[in-house]
Amino acid sequence: MNRHILLSFDVEEFDMPLEYNFNISAEEQMQVGKKGLDAINPILTDPSVSATLFTTANFAMHYPDAIKQLAAKHEIASHTFYHSAFIDEHLLSSKNKLEEISGKPVTGLRMPRMRKVLMEKVKKAGYLYDSSINPTYLPGRYNNFHLPRTMYSDEGMIRVPASVSPIIRIPLFWLSFKNLPYPVFKMLAQQTIKKDGYLCLYFHPWEFTEIENYGLPGFTKKLNGEPLLERLHWLISDLKKEGDFITMDQFVKEEAPGKQALL
């Protein structure tokens, strides 16, 4: 297996302040989300980087031109219809709406906040893979130590977990990226890609805006805006030495067991 980096962003309305009882209007949620998407444009226009953008249909409906333009280079996948509300019907309706806007097939799903979803329902909605698993322990969120660390099949669905380090399963996601010293995060990322052959990372565009004034706890905003974007540039530069940046759809079709049946 060639080494690959699966860089993904959850493109969504910035509703996180609501979790901490800070009022933010739906309009401002969208504006902050779009400001973040604009901020990461230098990364998304890098010719050597292909990414997967897990996008809510709600966001795409507000900024259809931006999503269609991004779809020409990157994968648009589903982050369901709304970030803060979900019914099972949103699995299919978000997929259909994103395909309509992007003009491309939508094959992947990531549930907001990595919430649980039945694979039989995901499969019925027509998805190829799901990336709604963080196979670690996060207090107050989930305890997934019992789940596989790497890509696996579950009830006929391919699942691509977010990467965690070997053995002790330190999550290599947005919170650890901004809270761990950069050399430590880079070392863990390098160890993981050497062990697993790939690295699955996820961030949110709104992280790369100034979010100090939205009532968020310190660990969620320790780094944000331009300093965090500079750190992500460092990471991408370092990881280019370890493997190729490809979309999750491409990775699943190339590397999943029984891949010929997926093509």
Order of alpha helices (4+ residues) and beta strands (2+ residues): beta-alpha-alpha-alpha-beta-alpha-alpha-beta-alpha-beta-alpha-beta-beta-beta-beta-beta-alpha-alpha-beta-alpha-alpha-beta-alpha
